[in-house]
Amino acid sequence: VNPARRFPFVNWMFLAANIGIGVKAIFLMPEARYEWIVFAYGFVPGSWEWADLLTSQFLHGGVAHLAGNMVFLWIVGDNVEDKLGHLGYLVFYLLSGVAAGLVHGVMNPLSLTPCIGASGAISGVMAAYAILFPWSRIKILYFIPIFIFVHWGVATVRAIWAIGFWFLEQLLFAAASVRLAERLGDMPGVAYGAHVGGFLFGGLAVIILLAAGSVRRGAGVR
């Protein structure tokens, strides 16, 4: 829908790095070894190592986690890189991931569970895409339960609505996870707060760049 003017080699670099590390870890590395890597290089709020805010972005918890993130990055990353430039996109992506980790840490400061994944950085890229290309069309896979059956299909939705709905969903899940953490003493499962943090950072950064005239919105498709 939005062909890039220049080859998005930074986005492909991130895709290659995540997939390469993920394939080696999930399929070629002993489980105990990868578990050690996750604890050594994942971001653990309770022990707070700044470098882990970067290294944790390239570790994933399984095939579904990795594949889901890479699909989103592949869909939106090239156009955002096209707007921000190669170096700008590199910095923007990594800082979105750092912001995501910081928000997760603030929400659960005593957690000893490693937070891993590119979701926070990609959330920032998604926010940028929704602002820069609000009327672009995105194909989404949907599921509708009907009694004991599930109807599914592919729908085409404007980026602003698809990504906006996704963000609202993350906000609700983040609020619910805080409530659950109060009972369990730790954040359960998915770090939704990190998604929210990355998204808010990415959106705010792009709004500032637009106001400064450093970037312009894409024409999109109406």
Backbone as CSV, one residue per row, in Angstrom:
resi,resn,N_x,N_y,N_z,CA_x,CA_y,CA_z,C_x,C_y,C_z
1,VAL,0.832,-1.195,0.000,0.000,0.000,0.000,0.874,1.255,0.000
2,ASN,1.964,1.230,0.789,2.862,2.376,0.863,4.266,1.945,0.467
3,PRO,4.578,1.908,-0.801,5.919,1.489,-1.215,6.973,2.457,-0.695
4,ALA,8.048,1.903,-0.125,9.128,2.728,0.422,10.000,3.266,-0.701
5,ARG,10.539,4.468,-0.493,11.387,5.088,-1.512,12.806,4.545,-1.459
6,ARG,13.206,4.033,-0.313,14.562,3.504,-0.153,14.500,2.149,0.534
7,PHE,15.499,1.344,0.292,15.505,-0.005,0.849,15.650,0.063,2.377
8,PRO,14.738,-0.572,3.120,14.744,-0.482,4.587,15.745,-1.461,5.216
9,PHE,17.035,-1.216,5.017,18.011,-2.206,5.461,18.105,-2.282,6.977
10,VAL,17.781,-1.195,7.695,17.802,-1.250,9.164,16.678,-2.154,9.663
11,ASN,15.500,-2.021,9.059,14.387,-2.883,9.468,14.705,-4.346,9.181
12,TRP,15.316,-4.608,8.027,15.715,-5.976,7.705,16.813,-6.456,8.641
13,MET,17.649,-5.559,9.101,18.676,-5.920,10.073,18.033,-6.379,11.381
14,PHE,17.019,-5.636,11.830,16.320,-6.030,13.050,15.596,-7.356,12.860
15,LEU,14.946,-7.527,11.712,14.265,-8.793,11.429,15.259,-9.954,11.443
16,ALA,16.391,-9.774,10.766,17.390,-10.837,10.682,17.977,-11.157,12.048
17,ALA,18.265,-10.129,12.838,18.857,-10.344,14.158,17.894,-11.097,15.070
18,ASN,16.643,-10.670,15.091,15.651,-11.333,15.943,15.391,-12.766,15.507
19,ILE,15.231,-12.955,14.201,14.952,-14.306,13.701,16.164,-15.209,13.888
20,GLY,17.351,-14.700,13.601,18.562,-15.496,13.757,18.779,-15.948,15.187
21,ILE,18.673,-15.007,16.122,18.835,-15.352,17.534,17.719,-16.287,17.985
22,GLY,16.494,-16.004,17.526,15.361,-16.827,17.928,15.473,-18.256,17.439
23,VAL,15.841,-18.444,16.186,15.971,-19.801,15.632,17.054,-20.583,16.364
24,LYS,18.180,-19.935,16.603,19.265,-20.621,17.307,18.849,-20.997,18.718
25,ALA,18.183,-20.072,19.405,17.806,-20.306,20.793,16.707,-21.358,20.921
26,ILE,15.717,-21.274,20.057,14.545,-22.136,20.187,14.797,-23.536,19.658
27,PHE,15.545,-23.640,18.560,15.706,-24.937,17.913,17.084,-25.580,18.086
28,LEU,18.119,-24.786,18.285,19.475,-25.336,18.258,20.196,-25.295,19.596
29,MET,19.620,-24.656,20.588,20.304,-24.484,21.868,19.609,-25.294,22.964
30,PRO,20.357,-25.936,23.842,19.730,-26.631,24.976,18.872,-25.676,25.793
31,GLU,17.736,-26.161,26.257,16.795,-25.298,26.966,17.431,-24.641,28.191
32,ALA,18.231,-25.372,28.919,18.864,-24.832,30.119,19.814,-23.686,29.775
33,ARG,20.513,-23.833,28.660,21.440,-22.795,28.224,20.690,-21.519,27.879
34,TYR,19.585,-21.642,27.138,18.832,-20.453,26.753,18.163,-19.819,27.968
35,GLU,17.740,-20.630,28.908,17.152,-20.093,30.136,18.177,-19.231,30.875
36,TRP,19.433,-19.676,30.888,20.498,-18.886,31.515,20.674,-17.562,30.776
37,ILE,20.632,-17.597,29.429,20.781,-16.377,28.636,19.651,-15.401,28.918
38,VAL,18.430,-15.923,29.040,17.280,-15.070,29.323,17.456,-14.348,30.645
39,PHE,17.930,-15.052,31.675,18.125,-14.422,32.977,19.332,-13.485,32.969
40,ALA,20.319,-13.784,32.127,21.527,-12.952,32.076,21.321,-11.686,31.260
41,TYR,20.530,-11.770,30.179,20.393,-10.645,29.248,18.966,-10.108,29.121
42,GLY,17.987,-10.777,29.745,16.651,-10.213,29.808,16.617,-9.093,30.843
43,PHE,15.631,-8.223,30.745,15.535,-7.106,31.685,14.771,-7.539,32.925
44,VAL,15.452,-7.539,34.067,14.853,-7.922,35.344,14.715,-6.658,36.194
45,PRO,13.495,-6.144,36.381,13.315,-4.892,37.117,13.931,-4.915,38.507
46,GLY,13.867,-6.057,39.182,14.373,-6.137,40.543,15.871,-6.007,40.657
47,SER,16.614,-6.268,39.578,18.076,-6.163,39.630,18.618,-5.034,38.745
48,TRP,17.829,-4.540,37.871,18.044,-3.319,37.068,19.447,-3.171,36.485
49,GLU,19.670,-3.749,35.328,20.902,-3.559,34.568,20.545,-2.791,33.298
50,TRP,21.141,-1.614,33.105,20.770,-0.759,31.979,20.998,-1.428,30.625
51,ALA,22.096,-2.174,30.503,22.401,-2.826,29.223,21.320,-3.825,28.834
52,ASP,20.665,-4.409,29.842,19.630,-5.409,29.565,18.409,-4.808,28.892
53,LEU,18.232,-3.487,29.010,17.126,-2.831,28.311,17.298,-2.938,26.795
54,LEU,18.535,-3.098,26.338,18.812,-3.278,24.914,18.853,-4.755,24.535
55,THR,19.617,-5.547,25.275,19.780,-6.960,24.911,18.469,-7.731,25.003
56,SER,17.609,-7.349,25.936,16.338,-8.057,26.106,15.439,-7.943,24.887
57,GLN,15.661,-6.914,24.062,14.811,-6.686,22.895,15.005,-7.752,21.811
58,PHE,16.080,-8.526,21.904,16.383,-9.501,20.856,16.190,-10.941,21.324
59,LEU,15.535,-11.118,22.466,15.255,-12.451,22.991,13.752,-12.681,22.993
60,HIS,13.340,-13.906,22.688,11.909,-14.226,22.641,11.620,-15.543,23.348
61,GLY,10.371,-15.673,23.775,9.985,-16.822,24.582,9.504,-18.037,23.835
62,GLY,9.464,-17.987,22.521,8.999,-19.131,21.755,8.678,-18.739,20.327
63,VAL,8.256,-19.718,19.542,7.977,-19.485,18.122,6.849,-18.481,17.932
64,ALA,5.752,-18.635,18.675,4.602,-17.741,18.512,4.971,-16.306,18.880
65,HIS,5.715,-16.155,19.963,6.153,-14.830,20.407,7.012,-14.162,19.331
66,LEU,7.966,-14.897,18.812,8.870,-14.376,17.782,8.114,-14.073,16.490
67,ALA,7.309,-15.022,16.026,6.614,-14.861,14.750,5.638,-13.686,14.792
68,GLY,4.892,-13.556,15.882,3.942,-12.461,15.993,4.621,-11.106,15.918
69,ASN,5.716,-10.960,16.641,6.450,-9.696,16.618,7.021,-9.389,15.242
70,MET,7.578,-10.402,14.592,8.216,-10.169,13.301,7.208,-9.826,12.217
71,VAL,6.014,-10.390,12.289,4.978,-10.048,11.310,4.617,-8.568,11.423
72,PHE,4.403,-8.093,12.656,4.079,-6.681,12.856,5.215,-5.792,12.376
73,LEU,6.462,-6.170,12.705,7.609,-5.360,12.304,7.755,-5.315,10.790
74,TRP,7.512,-6.440,10.148,7.613,-6.512,8.684,6.555,-5.636,8.014
75,ILE,5.360,-5.563,8.604,4.270,-4.796,8.003,4.518,-3.291,8.091
76,VAL,4.934,-2.813,9.246,4.991,-1.366,9.461,6.392,-0.765,9.456
77,GLY,7.419,-1.580,9.672,8.762,-1.040,9.866,9.356,-0.326,8.672
78,ASP,9.152,-0.866,7.471,9.815,-0.280,6.299,9.344,1.148,6.028
79,ASN,8.033,1.399,6.189,7.519,2.739,5.923,7.964,3.746,6.972
80,VAL,8.040,3.310,8.226,8.506,4.215,9.282,9.987,4.544,9.072
81,GLU,10.778,3.554,8.688,12.183,3.814,8.389,12.318,4.785,7.217
82,ASP,11.450,4.635,6.227,11.471,5.513,5.065,11.266,6.968,5.482
83,LYS,10.400,7.188,6.483,10.110,8.549,6.942,11.190,9.097,7.869
84,LEU,11.714,8.250,8.751,12.670,8.720,9.752,14.111,8.688,9.266
85,GLY,14.371,7.967,8.191,15.746,7.790,7.732,16.373,6.610,8.458
86,HIS,17.449,6.086,7.912,18.043,4.869,8.458,18.539,5.059,9.887
87,LEU,19.353,6.085,10.129,19.890,6.314,11.464,18.784,6.709,12.444
88,GLY,17.874,7.557,11.982,16.766,7.978,12.832,15.917,6.807,13.264
89,TYR,15.653,5.893,12.325,14.845,4.720,12.644,15.572,3.801,13.612
90,LEU,16.870,3.636,13.426,17.667,2.797,14.326,17.563,3.297,15.766
91,VAL,17.754,4.585,15.952,17.688,5.182,17.290,16.265,5.116,17.832
92,PHE,15.286,5.438,16.985,13.881,5.444,17.391,13.450,4.058,17.865
93,TYR,13.780,3.033,17.125,13.400,1.658,17.459,13.975,1.257,18.818
94,LEU,15.277,1.460,18.995,15.933,1.033,20.230,15.426,1.828,21.434
95,LEU,15.223,3.134,21.261,14.721,3.951,22.363,13.280,3.583,22.725
96,SER,12.488,3.193,21.743,11.130,2.730,22.036,11.181,1.489,22.915
97,GLY,12.109,0.585,22.596,12.270,-0.616,23.403,12.753,-0.304,24.804
98,VAL,13.665,0.652,24.930,14.157,1.060,26.252,13.025,1.678,27.071
99,ALA,12.247,2.562,26.443,11.112,3.189,27.135,10.120,2.139,27.600
100,ALA,9.888,1.138,26.772,8.968,0.064,27.131,9.459,-0.667,28.374
101,GLY,10.754,-0.990,28.393,11.315,-1.677,29.546,11.237,-0.839,30.810
102,LEU,11.483,0.467,30.683,11.428,1.352,31.843,10.023,1.416,32.427
103,VAL,9.021,1.497,31.566,7.636,1.532,32.048,7.301,0.220,32.749
104,HIS,7.725,-0.891,32.158,7.495,-2.188,32.801,8.180,-2.223,34.169
105,GLY,9.392,-1.703,34.246,10.119,-1.692,35.508,9.443,-0.839,36.564
106,VAL,8.928,0.325,36.162,8.228,1.212,37.098,6.952,0.556,37.603
107,MET,6.261,-0.157,36.723,5.011,-0.804,37.105,5.237,-1.989,38.027
108,ASN,6.400,-2.616,37.939,6.656,-3.819,38.724,8.115,-3.826,39.199
109,PRO,8.495,-2.874,40.059,9.904,-2.643,40.396,10.603,-3.775,41.126
110,LEU,9.869,-4.642,41.784,10.488,-5.714,42.567,10.511,-7.055,41.838
111,SER,10.026,-7.067,40.606,9.943,-8.321,39.865,11.322,-8.908,39.584
112,LEU,11.437,-10.215,39.747,12.667,-10.933,39.417,12.480,-11.787,38.163
113,THR,11.374,-11.566,37.468,11.092,-12.287,36.233,11.648,-11.518,35.042
114,PRO,12.485,-12.128,34.191,13.043,-11.408,33.039,11.958,-10.994,32.055
115,CYS,12.055,-9.777,31.574,11.168,-9.277,30.531,11.942,-9.309,29.214
116,ILE,11.438,-10.031,28.227,12.144,-10.168,26.953,11.182,-9.920,25.788
117,GLY,11.763,-9.641,24.625,10.968,-9.508,23.413,11.081,-8.140,22.764
118,ALA,10.772,-8.109,21.485,10.826,-6.863,20.710,9.506,-6.115,20.721
119,SER,8.533,-6.600,21.487,7.193,-6.019,21.451,7.172,-4.543,21.793
120,GLY,7.959,-4.137,22.800,7.957,-2.742,23.195,8.470,-1.834,22.093
121,ALA,9.579,-2.228,21.460,10.127,-1.438,20.357,9.154,-1.389,19.189
122,ILE,8.553,-2.529,18.870,7.617,-2.600,17.747,6.354,-1.805,18.046
123,SER,5.960,-1.737,19.319,4.809,-0.910,19.695,5.071,0.547,19.346
124,GLY,6.310,1.003,19.577,6.669,2.363,19.199,6.591,2.577,17.701
125,VAL,7.033,1.587,16.934,6.982,1.669,15.479,5.528,1.682,15.004
126,MET,4.676,0.894,15.662,3.257,0.884,15.306,2.610,2.230,15.561
127,ALA,2.959,2.863,16.671,2.422,4.195,16.966,2.853,5.186,15.890
128,ALA,4.124,5.101,15.502,4.625,5.986,14.453,3.874,5.761,13.147
129,TYR,3.625,4.505,12.813,2.923,4.188,11.565,1.497,4.744,11.598
130,ALA,0.814,4.581,12.742,-0.570,5.051,12.851,-0.657,6.562,12.684
131,ILE,0.366,7.288,13.143,0.371,8.744,13.032,0.812,9.203,11.643
132,LEU,1.807,8.532,11.081,2.355,8.950,9.789,1.524,8.458,8.604
133,PHE,0.867,7.309,8.767,0.064,6.723,7.678,-1.316,6.313,8.206
134,PRO,-2.082,7.248,8.753,-3.344,6.885,9.418,-4.371,6.237,8.511
135,TRP,-4.363,6.581,7.211,-5.406,6.073,6.334,-4.935,4.914,5.454
136,SER,-3.757,4.415,5.699,-3.295,3.234,4.963,-4.133,2.021,5.360
137,ARG,-4.230,1.086,4.458,-5.015,-0.121,4.721,-4.117,-1.238,5.238
138,ILE,-4.571,-1.897,6.305,-3.858,-3.019,6.890,-4.776,-4.233,6.877
139,LYS,-4.251,-5.363,6.450,-5.026,-6.598,6.477,-4.863,-7.261,7.844
140,ILE,-5.996,-7.601,8.470,-5.961,-8.246,9.773,-6.717,-9.568,9.719
141,LEU,-6.252,-10.497,10.530,-6.921,-11.789,10.665,-7.848,-11.703,11.868
142,TYR,-9.138,-12.037,11.690,-10.082,-11.930,12.801,-10.751,-13.273,13.076
143,PHE,-11.181,-13.416,14.344,-11.874,-14.621,14.790,-13.142,-14.202,15.517
144,ILE,-14.273,-14.789,15.140,-15.550,-14.496,15.784,-16.156,-15.806,16.278
145,PRO,-16.226,-16.038,17.607,-16.832,-17.275,18.124,-18.343,-17.255,17.956
146,ILE,-18.882,-18.304,17.382,-20.332,-18.452,17.200,-20.720,-19.805,17.771
147,PHE,-21.249,-19.787,18.988,-21.563,-20.995,19.726,-20.313,-21.879,19.818
148,ILE,-20.357,-23.080,19.240,-19.193,-23.970,19.341,-18.278,-23.835,18.120
149,PHE,-18.617,-22.928,17.214,-17.817,-22.734,16.008,-17.073,-21.398,16.086
150,VAL,-16.059,-21.268,15.271,-15.304,-20.022,15.185,-15.241,-19.605,13.721
151,HIS,-15.798,-18.433,13.439,-15.721,-17.886,12.083,-14.494,-16.996,12.007
152,TRP,-13.682,-17.181,10.990,-12.488,-16.368,10.853,-12.318,-15.928,9.405
153,GLY,-11.538,-14.894,9.226,-11.299,-14.390,7.886,-10.289,-13.258,7.913
154,VAL,-10.125,-12.598,6.778,-9.186,-11.483,6.656,-9.975,-10.233,6.276
155,ALA,-9.742,-9.162,7.013,-10.420,-7.892,6.733,-9.380,-6.797,6.503
156,THR,-9.750,-5.805,5.703,-8.878,-4.665,5.444,-9.387,-3.472,6.241
157,VAL,-8.539,-2.928,7.096,-8.931,-1.862,8.012,-7.919,-0.720,7.919
158,ARG,-8.381,0.504,8.087,-7.482,1.648,8.118,-6.520,1.506,9.296
159,ALA,-5.295,1.943,9.100,-4.260,1.785,10.120,-4.648,2.446,11.438
160,ILE,-5.235,3.624,11.381,-5.572,4.352,12.597,-6.556,3.578,13.457
161,TRP,-7.496,2.851,12.808,-8.484,2.084,13.561,-7.909,0.768,14.055
162,ALA,-7.178,0.086,13.218,-6.610,-1.213,13.603,-5.604,-1.056,14.744
163,ILE,-4.678,-0.114,14.591,-3.648,0.074,15.605,-4.237,0.753,16.842
164,GLY,-5.179,1.654,16.634,-5.831,2.301,17.773,-6.573,1.302,18.631
165,PHE,-7.282,0.373,18.006,-7.999,-0.665,18.755,-7.012,-1.556,19.492
166,TRP,-5.907,-1.897,18.829,-4.880,-2.716,19.468,-4.339,-2.020,20.714
167,PHE,-4.076,-0.712,20.631,-3.541,0.014,21.776,-4.543,0.063,22.922
168,LEU,-5.803,0.277,22.607,-6.837,0.275,23.644,-6.868,-1.072,24.351
169,GLU,-6.733,-2.140,23.585,-6.695,-3.483,24.147,-5.507,-3.641,25.100
170,GLN,-4.346,-3.110,24.706,-3.155,-3.201,25.562,-3.348,-2.416,26.860
171,LEU,-3.999,-1.255,26.783,-4.275,-0.467,27.978,-5.146,-1.245,28.963
172,LEU,-6.179,-1.896,28.446,-7.079,-2.661,29.305,-6.352,-3.850,29.929
173,PHE,-5.551,-4.543,29.113,-4.807,-5.688,29.635,-3.762,-5.242,30.659
174,ALA,-3.129,-4.084,30.424,-2.126,-3.578,31.365,-2.769,-3.268,32.713
175,ALA,-3.948,-2.644,32.683,-4.654,-2.333,33.924,-5.023,-3.613,34.666
176,ALA,-5.481,-4.612,33.909,-5.855,-5.887,34.524,-4.634,-6.589,35.108
177,SER,-3.492,-6.499,34.428,-2.287,-7.170,34.910,-1.773,-6.534,36.190
178,VAL,-1.973,-5.206,36.353,-1.574,-4.543,37.587,-2.396,-5.077,38.753
179,ARG,-3.691,-5.222,38.536,-4.565,-5.774,39.569,-4.123,-7.183,39.940
180,LEU,-3.808,-7.987,38.929,-3.407,-9.367,39.174,-2.060,-9.424,39.873
181,ALA,-1.171,-8.495,39.519,0.156,-8.456,40.150,0.049,-8.148,41.632
182,GLU,-0.954,-7.350,42.010,-1.155,-7.035,43.424,-1.476,-8.294,44.218
183,ARG,-2.108,-9.250,43.562,-2.460,-10.504,44.236,-1.318,-11.509,44.192
184,LEU,-0.627,-11.568,43.051,0.420,-12.573,42.871,1.796,-12.102,43.308
185,GLY,1.993,-10.786,43.380,3.299,-10.250,43.735,4.229,-10.072,42.548
186,ASP,3.763,-10.352,41.336,4.595,-10.201,40.139,3.687,-10.083,38.935
187,MET,4.196,-9.478,37.859,3.423,-9.345,36.628,3.263,-10.707,35.972
188,PRO,2.050,-11.096,35.595,1.840,-12.395,34.975,2.039,-12.351,33.470
189,GLY,2.649,-13.373,32.921,2.696,-13.566,31.476,3.221,-12.389,30.684
190,VAL,2.370,-11.867,29.807,2.757,-10.806,28.877,2.901,-9.472,29.613
191,ALA,3.980,-8.745,29.319,4.222,-7.423,29.938,3.484,-6.361,29.138
192,TYR,2.178,-6.247,29.356,1.377,-5.289,28.594,1.799,-3.853,28.858
193,GLY,2.291,-3.585,30.062,2.765,-2.240,30.372,3.898,-1.815,29.464
194,ALA,4.743,-2.766,29.069,5.840,-2.467,28.145,5.295,-2.072,26.784
195,HIS,4.233,-2.722,26.339,3.603,-2.362,25.063,3.091,-0.929,25.119
196,VAL,2.425,-0.599,26.226,1.879,0.747,26.393,3.003,1.779,26.425
197,GLY,4.075,1.471,27.165,5.195,2.402,27.263,5.876,2.652,25.932
198,GLY,6.122,1.584,25.173,6.742,1.738,23.863,5.861,2.524,22.913
199,PHE,4.564,2.266,22.954,3.617,2.947,22.076,3.562,4.439,22.391
200,LEU,3.463,4.781,23.677,3.372,6.189,24.063,4.657,6.937,23.708
201,PHE,5.806,6.292,23.925,7.067,6.940,23.560,7.123,7.174,22.050
202,GLY,6.802,6.130,21.268,6.863,6.260,19.816,5.923,7.321,19.286
203,GLY,4.699,7.338,19.834,3.731,8.333,19.388,4.157,9.744,19.726
204,LEU,4.643,9.947,20.956,5.077,11.277,21.373,6.288,11.744,20.570
205,ALA,7.234,10.834,20.333,8.431,11.194,19.571,8.073,11.638,18.161
206,VAL,7.158,10.934,17.513,6.775,11.285,16.146,5.986,12.597,16.122
207,ILE,5.134,12.807,17.104,4.393,14.074,17.176,5.355,15.250,17.306
208,ILE,6.386,15.085,18.122,7.391,16.139,18.277,8.134,16.375,16.960
209,LEU,8.493,15.288,16.274,9.197,15.422,14.998,8.319,16.091,13.942
210,LEU,7.025,15.787,13.949,6.102,16.428,13.017,5.988,17.918,13.311
211,ALA,5.878,18.254,14.595,5.748,19.659,14.985,7.004,20.448,14.617
212,ALA,8.156,19.781,14.685,9.419,20.439,14.349,9.666,20.489,12.854
213,GLY,8.835,19.799,12.076,9.001,19.765,10.624,10.076,18.805,10.157
214,SER,10.533,17.928,11.042,11.588,16.964,10.690,11.062,15.830,9.831
215,VAL,9.796,15.491,9.982,9.162,14.449,9.165,7.800,14.953,8.697
216,ARG,7.268,14.290,7.677,5.939,14.616,7.178,5.104,13.353,7.121
217,ARG,3.812,13.532,7.256,2.917,12.396,7.169,2.913,11.840,5.746
218,GLY,2.674,10.510,5.644,2.526,9.894,4.346,1.141,10.155,3.800
219,ALA,1.029,10.141,2.481,-0.278,10.388,1.865,-1.248,9.275,2.160
220,GLY,-0.733,8.036,2.278,-1.614,6.901,2.535,-2.557,6.647,1.386
221,VAL,-3.595,5.896,1.644,-4.594,5.579,0.633,-5.963,5.818,1.232
222,ARG,-6.802,6.540,0.540,-8.162,6.811,1.016,-9.203,6.080,0.179
